[in-house]
Amino acid sequence: MPPTKGVSAIICVHSSQRWQAMHEAVRSIRDQTEPVTEIIVVVDHNPILQARLEAALPDVKIIPNAEERGLSGARNTGIANANGALLLFLDDDAALEKDWLRKISEHFRYGHILGVTSRIVPSWEGARPPWFPDEFLWAIGCTYQGMKPGRVRNLIGASMCISRTVFETVGGFHHSLGRAATGLPMGCEETELCIRAGRAFPDGEFRFDDAPSTAHLVGGERLTLRYFLRRCFAEGSSKAVLAALATSAHALADERRYALRTLPRGVLRGLGDALRGDVTGIFRATAIVSGFTATALGYLTGKHALRARPSISKLSPLESERAP
């Protein structure tokens, strides 16, 4: 099968608040120079939204989430209903550049490539807060300062393409991770999946290609310091669950390098900007320290919560179906 054929695009939605952005996401897939086989929109337990989408997008496969509420269950439902050899996952508030799929699919000509993510740039709905550091762009689902092209441990879920073989071998996304409509904005479901796949395919590789780009909408609700700290705390809590699921001393190796190398450099950069006359550099340096502190507190809180409840299952839903 040619690498640019047999691609299923999966978008997960839960609310009509991103109605216009979701249509932009679908349009960006339709406008690809290399067409996809199908577009699947998974609706997360919202029958009214599902009916509205069915009327508005008659040529798109609209299906309800058949698993637990949340992003992981919705993605697993999309996987179960997809026919493509490659699965393209796109957030409902992201949009691909026109040549994205052609550039990304080139990687899959090499049999050891398991998945690829692109450069993801913020599309600010309003002015970017001057205090927001590039080192924390991951908090809004974008490529952050310090992320280098080439082999990576894990992909960024806002825009990624993964071989179906990965899911057939290791199962789907874990319900203990992934965002839901309510509660903390948890994450790390892609990281846990990629770590699991890396063990199953020791010669396999996930890659970050910074040539193609994806625009990720950053709504006004994400431009506040309160959201920033809440998202960092949730990420720390997610890392605690990830560490429990991965059960490996190396599971958080990337996070340790990030904390010991990338963040100190960011603080120094911010202070240097301030010394050169950009007073907002002090705010960025302070935000880096505050974000790291919130993440660390989230991690410690998550570890304490895990000790207080029964151990979580190491199997993803699709794995559980195959377990003896």
Contacts in CASP RR format, 6 or more apart in sequence:
PFRMAT RR
TARGET T0000
AUTHOR 0000-0000-0000
METHOD contacts of the structure
MODEL  1
MPPTKGVSAIICVHSSQRWQAMHEAVRSIRDQTEPVTEIIVVVDHNPILQ
ARLEAALPDVKIIPNAEERGLSGARNTGIANANGALLLFLDDDAALEKDW
LRKISEHFRYGHILGVTSRIVPSWEGARPPWFPDEFLWAIGCTYQGMKPG
RVRNLIGASMCISRTVFETVGGFHHSLGRAATGLPMGCEETELCIRAGRA
FPDGEFRFDDAPSTAHLVGGERLTLRYFLRRCFAEGSSKAVLAALATSAH
ALADERRYALRTLPRGVLRGLGDALRGDVTGIFRATAIVSGFTATALGYL
TGKHALRARPSISKLSPLESERAP
1 85 0 8 1.000
3 86 0 8 1.000
3 105 0 8 1.000
3 106 0 8 1.000
3 108 0 8 1.000
3 109 0 8 1.000
4 34 0 8 1.000
4 101 0 8 1.000
4 102 0 8 1.000
4 105 0 8 1.000
5 37 0 8 1.000
5 85 0 8 1.000
6 36 0 8 1.000
6 37 0 8 1.000
6 83 0 8 1.000
6 84 0 8 1.000
6 85 0 8 1.000
6 86 0 8 1.000
7 34 0 8 1.000
7 36 0 8 1.000
7 37 0 8 1.000
7 84 0 8 1.000
7 85 0 8 1.000
7 86 0 8 1.000
7 87 0 8 1.000
7 88 0 8 1.000
7 101 0 8 1.000
7 105 0 8 1.000
7 161 0 8 1.000
8 36 0 8 1.000
8 37 0 8 1.000
8 38 0 8 1.000
8 40 0 8 1.000
8 82 0 8 1.000
8 83 0 8 1.000
8 84 0 8 1.000
8 86 0 8 1.000
8 87 0 8 1.000
8 88 0 8 1.000
9 29 0 8 1.000
9 36 0 8 1.000
9 38 0 8 1.000
9 39 0 8 1.000
9 40 0 8 1.000
9 88 0 8 1.000
9 90 0 8 1.000
10 40 0 8 1.000
10 42 0 8 1.000
10 75 0 8 1.000
10 78 0 8 1.000
10 79 0 8 1.000
10 82 0 8 1.000
10 87 0 8 1.000
10 88 0 8 1.000
10 89 0 8 1.000
10 90 0 8 1.000
11 22 0 8 1.000
11 25 0 8 1.000
11 26 0 8 1.000
11 29 0 8 1.000
11 39 0 8 1.000
11 40 0 8 1.000
11 41 0 8 1.000
11 42 0 8 1.000
11 89 0 8 1.000
11 90 0 8 1.000
11 91 0 8 1.000
11 92 0 8 1.000
12 41 0 8 1.000
12 42 0 8 1.000
12 44 0 8 1.000
12 65 0 8 1.000
12 71 0 8 1.000
12 74 0 8 1.000
12 75 0 8 1.000
12 78 0 8 1.000
12 91 0 8 1.000
12 92 0 8 1.000
13 22 0 8 1.000
13 41 0 8 1.000
13 42 0 8 1.000
13 43 0 8 1.000
13 44 0 8 1.000
13 46 0 8 1.000
13 49 0 8 1.000
13 53 0 8 1.000
13 92 0 8 1.000
14 43 0 8 1.000
14 44 0 8 1.000
14 45 0 8 1.000
14 46 0 8 1.000
14 49 0 8 1.000
14 70 0 8 1.000
14 74 0 8 1.000
14 181 0 8 1.000
15 46 0 8 1.000
15 49 0 8 1.000
15 181 0 8 1.000
16 49 0 8 1.000
16 52 0 8 1.000
18 92 0 8 1.000
18 93 0 8 1.000
18 217 0 8 1.000
21 92 0 8 1.000
21 93 0 8 1.000
21 217 0 8 1.000
22 41 0 8 1.000
22 92 0 8 1.000
22 93 0 8 1.000
23 56 0 8 1.000
24 95 0 8 1.000
25 90 0 8 1.000
25 91 0 8 1.000
25 92 0 8 1.000
25 93 0 8 1.000
25 94 0 8 1.000
25 95 0 8 1.000
26 39 0 8 1.000
26 41 0 8 1.000
26 57 0 8 1.000
26 60 0 8 1.000
27 95 0 8 1.000
28 90 0 8 1.000
28 94 0 8 1.000
28 95 0 8 1.000
28 96 0 8 1.000
28 97 0 8 1.000
28 98 0 8 1.000
28 100 0 8 1.000
29 36 0 8 1.000
29 39 0 8 1.000
29 88 0 8 1.000
29 90 0 8 1.000
29 96 0 8 1.000
30 39 0 8 1.000
31 98 0 8 1.000
32 96 0 8 1.000
32 98 0 8 1.000
32 99 0 8 1.000
32 100 0 8 1.000
32 101 0 8 1.000
32 102 0 8 1.000
33 98 0 8 1.000
33 99 0 8 1.000
33 101 0 8 1.000
33 102 0 8 1.000
34 101 0 8 1.000
34 102 0 8 1.000
34 105 0 8 1.000
36 88 0 8 1.000
36 101 0 8 1.000
37 83 0 8 1.000
37 84 0 8 1.000
38 61 0 8 1.000
38 82 0 8 1.000
38 83 0 8 1.000
38 84 0 8 1.000
39 60 0 8 1.000
39 61 0 8 1.000
40 60 0 8 1.000
40 61 0 8 1.000
40 63 0 8 1.000
40 78 0 8 1.000
40 81 0 8 1.000
40 82 0 8 1.000
41 53 0 8 1.000
41 57 0 8 1.000
41 60 0 8 1.000
41 61 0 8 1.000
41 62 0 8 1.000
41 63 0 8 1.000
42 63 0 8 1.000
42 64 0 8 1.000
42 65 0 8 1.000
42 74 0 8 1.000
42 75 0 8 1.000
42 77 0 8 1.000
42 78 0 8 1.000
43 49 0 8 1.000
43 50 0 8 1.000
43 53 0 8 1.000
43 62 0 8 1.000
43 63 0 8 1.000
43 64 0 8 1.000
43 65 0 8 1.000
43 74 0 8 1.000
44 65 0 8 1.000
44 69 0 8 1.000
44 70 0 8 1.000
44 71 0 8 1.000
44 73 0 8 1.000
44 74 0 8 1.000
44 181 0 8 1.000
45 64 0 8 1.000
45 65 0 8 1.000
45 69 0 8 1.000
47 64 0 8 1.000
50 62 0 8 1.000
50 64 0 8 1.000
53 60 0 8 1.000
53 62 0 8 1.000
54 62 0 8 1.000
61 81 0 8 1.000
63 77 0 8 1.000
63 78 0 8 1.000
63 81 0 8 1.000
64 77 0 8 1.000
65 73 0 8 1.000
65 74 0 8 1.000
65 77 0 8 1.000
66 77 0 8 1.000
66 80 0 8 1.000
67 73 0 8 1.000
67 74 0 8 1.000
67 76 0 8 1.000
67 77 0 8 1.000
67 175 0 8 1.000
67 317 0 8 1.000
68 175 0 8 1.000
69 180 0 8 1.000
69 181 0 8 1.000
70 175 0 8 1.000
70 178 0 8 1.000
70 179 0 8 1.000
70 180 0 8 1.000
70 181 0 8 1.000
71 173 0 8 1.000
71 178 0 8 1.000
71 179 0 8 1.000
71 180 0 8 1.000
71 189 0 8 1.000
72 172 0 8 1.000
72 173 0 8 1.000
72 174 0 8 1.000
72 175 0 8 1.000
72 177 0 8 1.000
72 178 0 8 1.000
72 189 0 8 1.000
73 173 0 8 1.000
73 175 0 8 1.000
73 317 0 8 1.000
75 89 0 8 1.000
75 172 0 8 1.000
75 173 0 8 1.000
75 189 0 8 1.000
76 172 0 8 1.000
76 173 0 8 1.000
76 316 0 8 1.000
76 317 0 8 1.000
76 318 0 8 1.000
79 87 0 8 1.000
79 164 0 8 1.000
79 167 0 8 1.000
79 172 0 8 1.000
79 318 0 8 1.000
80 318 0 8 1.000
82 164 0 8 1.000
84 164 0 8 1.000
85 163 0 8 1.000
85 164 0 8 1.000
86 105 0 8 1.000
86 108 0 8 1.000
86 161 0 8 1.000
86 162 0 8 1.000
86 163 0 8 1.000
86 164 0 8 1.000
87 161 0 8 1.000
87 162 0 8 1.000
87 163 0 8 1.000
87 164 0 8 1.000
87 167 0 8 1.000
88 101 0 8 1.000
88 160 0 8 1.000
88 161 0 8 1.000
89 157 0 8 1.000
89 159 0 8 1.000
89 160 0 8 1.000
89 161 0 8 1.000
89 162 0 8 1.000
90 96 0 8 1.000
90 158 0 8 1.000
90 159 0 8 1.000
90 214 0 8 1.000
91 141 0 8 1.000
91 157 0 8 1.000
91 158 0 8 1.000
91 159 0 8 1.000
91 216 0 8 1.000
93 216 0 8 1.000
93 217 0 8 1.000
93 219 0 8 1.000
94 120 0 8 1.000
94 158 0 8 1.000
94 159 0 8 1.000
94 214 0 8 1.000
94 215 0 8 1.000
94 216 0 8 1.000
94 217 0 8 1.000
95 123 0 8 1.000
95 214 0 8 1.000
95 215 0 8 1.000
95 217 0 8 1.000
96 118 0 8 1.000
96 159 0 8 1.000
96 212 0 8 1.000
96 214 0 8 1.000
97 212 0 8 1.000
97 213 0 8 1.000
97 214 0 8 1.000
97 215 0 8 1.000
99 212 0 8 1.000
100 118 0 8 1.000
100 159 0 8 1.000
100 212 0 8 1.000
100 213 0 8 1.000
100 214 0 8 1.000
101 161 0 8 1.000
103 118 0 8 1.000
103 209 0 8 1.000
103 211 0 8 1.000
103 212 0 8 1.000
104 116 0 8 1.000
104 118 0 8 1.000
104 161 0 8 1.000
104 209 0 8 1.000
104 212 0 8 1.000
105 161 0 8 1.000
107 113 0 8 1.000
107 115 0 8 1.000
107 116 0 8 1.000
107 207 0 8 1.000
107 209 0 8 1.000
108 115 0 8 1.000
108 116 0 8 1.000
108 161 0 8 1.000
108 163 0 8 1.000
112 201 0 8 1.000
112 203 0 8 1.000
112 204 0 8 1.000
112 205 0 8 1.000
113 163 0 8 1.000
113 204 0 8 1.000
113 205 0 8 1.000
113 206 0 8 1.000
113 207 0 8 1.000
114 162 0 8 1.000
114 163 0 8 1.000
114 165 0 8 1.000
114 166 0 8 1.000
114 194 0 8 1.000
114 197 0 8 1.000
114 198 0 8 1.000
114 201 0 8 1.000
114 204 0 8 1.000
114 205 0 8 1.000
114 206 0 8 1.000
115 155 0 8 1.000
115 160 0 8 1.000
115 161 0 8 1.000
115 162 0 8 1.000
115 163 0 8 1.000
115 166 0 8 1.000
115 205 0 8 1.000
115 206 0 8 1.000
115 207 0 8 1.000
116 155 0 8 1.000
116 160 0 8 1.000
116 161 0 8 1.000
116 206 0 8 1.000
116 207 0 8 1.000
116 208 0 8 1.000
116 209 0 8 1.000
117 152 0 8 1.000
117 155 0 8 1.000
117 156 0 8 1.000
117 157 0 8 1.000
117 159 0 8 1.000
117 160 0 8 1.000
117 161 0 8 1.000
117 206 0 8 1.000
117 207 0 8 1.000
117 208 0 8 1.000
117 209 0 8 1.000
118 159 0 8 1.000
118 160 0 8 1.000
118 208 0 8 1.000
118 209 0 8 1.000
118 210 0 8 1.000
118 211 0 8 1.000
118 212 0 8 1.000
118 213 0 8 1.000
118 214 0 8 1.000
119 143 0 8 1.000
119 208 0 8 1.000
119 209 0 8 1.000
119 210 0 8 1.000
119 211 0 8 1.000
119 212 0 8 1.000
119 213 0 8 1.000
119 214 0 8 1.000
120 141 0 8 1.000
120 142 0 8 1.000
120 143 0 8 1.000
120 156 0 8 1.000
120 158 0 8 1.000
120 159 0 8 1.000
120 213 0 8 1.000
120 214 0 8 1.000
120 216 0 8 1.000
121 142 0 8 1.000
121 143 0 8 1.000
121 213 0 8 1.000
121 214 0 8 1.000
121 215 0 8 1.000
121 216 0 8 1.000
122 128 0 8 1.000
122 137 0 8 1.000
122 140 0 8 1.000
122 142 0 8 1.000
122 215 0 8 1.000
122 216 0 8 1.000
122 218 0 8 1.000
123 215 0 8 1.000
123 216 0 8 1.000
123 217 0 8 1.000
123 218 0 8 1.000
124 218 0 8 1.000
124 219 0 8 1.000
124 223 0 8 1.000
125 217 0 8 1.000
125 218 0 8 1.000
125 219 0 8 1.000
125 220 0 8 1.000
125 223 0 8 1.000
126 219 0 8 1.000
126 220 0 8 1.000
126 223 0 8 1.000
128 223 0 8 1.000
129 223 0 8 1.000
129 225 0 8 1.000
130 280 0 8 1.000
130 283 0 8 1.000
130 284 0 8 1.000
131 225 0 8 1.000
131 280 0 8 1.000
131 283 0 8 1.000
131 284 0 8 1.000
131 286 0 8 1.000
131 287 0 8 1.000
132 223 0 8 1.000
132 228 0 8 1.000
132 284 0 8 1.000
132 287 0 8 1.000
133 145 0 8 1.000
133 266 0 8 1.000
133 270 0 8 1.000
133 284 0 8 1.000
133 285 0 8 1.000
133 287 0 8 1.000
133 288 0 8 1.000
134 144 0 8 1.000
134 145 0 8 1.000
135 144 0 8 1.000
135 145 0 8 1.000
135 146 0 8 1.000
135 262 0 8 1.000
135 263 0 8 1.000
135 266 0 8 1.000
135 288 0 8 1.000
136 144 0 8 1.000
136 228 0 8 1.000
136 232 0 8 1.000
136 287 0 8 1.000
136 288 0 8 1.000
136 291 0 8 1.000
137 143 0 8 1.000
137 144 0 8 1.000
137 145 0 8 1.000
138 144 0 8 1.000
138 156 0 8 1.000
138 235 0 8 1.000
139 228 0 8 1.000
139 231 0 8 1.000
139 232 0 8 1.000
139 235 0 8 1.000
140 216 0 8 1.000
140 218 0 8 1.000
140 222 0 8 1.000
140 231 0 8 1.000
141 156 0 8 1.000
141 157 0 8 1.000
141 158 0 8 1.000
141 216 0 8 1.000
142 156 0 8 1.000
142 158 0 8 1.000
142 216 0 8 1.000
142 218 0 8 1.000
143 156 0 8 1.000
143 208 0 8 1.000
143 210 0 8 1.000
145 262 0 8 1.000
145 266 0 8 1.000
146 258 0 8 1.000
146 262 0 8 1.000
147 208 0 8 1.000
148 208 0 8 1.000
149 207 0 8 1.000
149 208 0 8 1.000
149 209 0 8 1.000
149 210 0 8 1.000
150 207 0 8 1.000
150 208 0 8 1.000
150 209 0 8 1.000
151 205 0 8 1.000
151 206 0 8 1.000
151 207 0 8 1.000
152 206 0 8 1.000
152 207 0 8 1.000
152 208 0 8 1.000
153 191 0 8 1.000
153 194 0 8 1.000
153 195 0 8 1.000
153 206 0 8 1.000
153 253 0 8 1.000
153 254 0 8 1.000
154 190 0 8 1.000
154 191 0 8 1.000
154 193 0 8 1.000
154 194 0 8 1.000
154 195 0 8 1.000
154 206 0 8 1.000
154 254 0 8 1.000
155 162 0 8 1.000
155 190 0 8 1.000
155 194 0 8 1.000
155 206 0 8 1.000
155 208 0 8 1.000
156 190 0 8 1.000
156 208 0 8 1.000
157 190 0 8 1.000
158 214 0 8 1.000
158 216 0 8 1.000
159 214 0 8 1.000
159 216 0 8 1.000
160 190 0 8 1.000
166 193 0 8 1.000
166 197 0 8 1.000
166 201 0 8 1.000
167 318 0 8 1.000
169 197 0 8 1.000
169 200 0 8 1.000
169 201 0 8 1.000
170 193 0 8 1.000
170 196 0 8 1.000
170 197 0 8 1.000
170 200 0 8 1.000
170 316 0 8 1.000
170 319 0 8 1.000
171 196 0 8 1.000
171 316 0 8 1.000
171 317 0 8 1.000
171 318 0 8 1.000
171 319 0 8 1.000
171 322 0 8 1.000
172 193 0 8 1.000
172 316 0 8 1.000
172 317 0 8 1.000
172 318 0 8 1.000
172 319 0 8 1.000
173 189 0 8 1.000
173 190 0 8 1.000
173 192 0 8 1.000
173 193 0 8 1.000
173 316 0 8 1.000
174 189 0 8 1.000
174 192 0 8 1.000
174 193 0 8 1.000
174 245 0 8 1.000
174 316 0 8 1.000
174 317 0 8 1.000
175 316 0 8 1.000
175 317 0 8 1.000
176 241 0 8 1.000
176 245 0 8 1.000
176 312 0 8 1.000
176 313 0 8 1.000
177 186 0 8 1.000
177 187 0 8 1.000
177 188 0 8 1.000
177 189 0 8 1.000
177 192 0 8 1.000
177 238 0 8 1.000
177 241 0 8 1.000
177 242 0 8 1.000
177 245 0 8 1.000
178 186 0 8 1.000
178 187 0 8 1.000
178 188 0 8 1.000
178 189 0 8 1.000
178 238 0 8 1.000
179 185 0 8 1.000
179 186 0 8 1.000
179 187 0 8 1.000
180 186 0 8 1.000
184 230 0 8 1.000
184 233 0 8 1.000
184 234 0 8 1.000
184 237 0 8 1.000
185 230 0 8 1.000
185 231 0 8 1.000
185 234 0 8 1.000
186 234 0 8 1.000
186 237 0 8 1.000
186 238 0 8 1.000
186 241 0 8 1.000
187 234 0 8 1.000
187 235 0 8 1.000
187 238 0 8 1.000
188 235 0 8 1.000
188 238 0 8 1.000
188 239 0 8 1.000
188 241 0 8 1.000
188 242 0 8 1.000
191 242 0 8 1.000
192 242 0 8 1.000
192 245 0 8 1.000
192 246 0 8 1.000
193 316 0 8 1.000
194 206 0 8 1.000
195 242 0 8 1.000
195 246 0 8 1.000
195 248 0 8 1.000
195 251 0 8 1.000
196 246 0 8 1.000
196 316 0 8 1.000
197 204 0 8 1.000
197 206 0 8 1.000
198 204 0 8 1.000
198 206 0 8 1.000
221 227 0 8 1.000
222 228 0 8 1.000
222 231 0 8 1.000
225 287 0 8 1.000
228 287 0 8 1.000
228 291 0 8 1.000
229 290 0 8 1.000
229 291 0 8 1.000
229 294 0 8 1.000
230 294 0 8 1.000
232 290 0 8 1.000
232 291 0 8 1.000
232 292 0 8 1.000
232 294 0 8 1.000
232 295 0 8 1.000
232 298 0 8 1.000
233 294 0 8 1.000
233 295 0 8 1.000
233 297 0 8 1.000
233 298 0 8 1.000
233 301 0 8 1.000
234 298 0 8 1.000
235 295 0 8 1.000
235 298 0 8 1.000
236 295 0 8 1.000
236 296 0 8 1.000
236 297 0 8 1.000
236 298 0 8 1.000
236 299 0 8 1.000
236 302 0 8 1.000
237 298 0 8 1.000
237 299 0 8 1.000
237 301 0 8 1.000
237 302 0 8 1.000
237 305 0 8 1.000
239 252 0 8 1.000
239 255 0 8 1.000
239 295 0 8 1.000
239 299 0 8 1.000
240 298 0 8 1.000
240 299 0 8 1.000
240 300 0 8 1.000
240 301 0 8 1.000
240 302 0 8 1.000
240 303 0 8 1.000
240 305 0 8 1.000
240 306 0 8 1.000
241 302 0 8 1.000
241 306 0 8 1.000
241 312 0 8 1.000
242 251 0 8 1.000
242 252 0 8 1.000
243 251 0 8 1.000
243 252 0 8 1.000
243 303 0 8 1.000
244 306 0 8 1.000
244 311 0 8 1.000
244 312 0 8 1.000
245 312 0 8 1.000
245 314 0 8 1.000
247 314 0 8 1.000
259 292 0 8 1.000
263 288 0 8 1.000
263 292 0 8 1.000
266 284 0 8 1.000
266 285 0 8 1.000
266 288 0 8 1.000
267 285 0 8 1.000
267 288 0 8 1.000
267 289 0 8 1.000
268 285 0 8 1.000
269 284 0 8 1.000
269 285 0 8 1.000
270 281 0 8 1.000
270 282 0 8 1.000
270 284 0 8 1.000
270 285 0 8 1.000
271 281 0 8 1.000
271 282 0 8 1.000
271 285 0 8 1.000
272 281 0 8 1.000
273 280 0 8 1.000
273 281 0 8 1.000
273 284 0 8 1.000
274 280 0 8 1.000
274 281 0 8 1.000
274 282 0 8 1.000
274 285 0 8 1.000
306 312 0 8 1.000
313 320 0 8 1.000
315 323 0 8 1.000
END
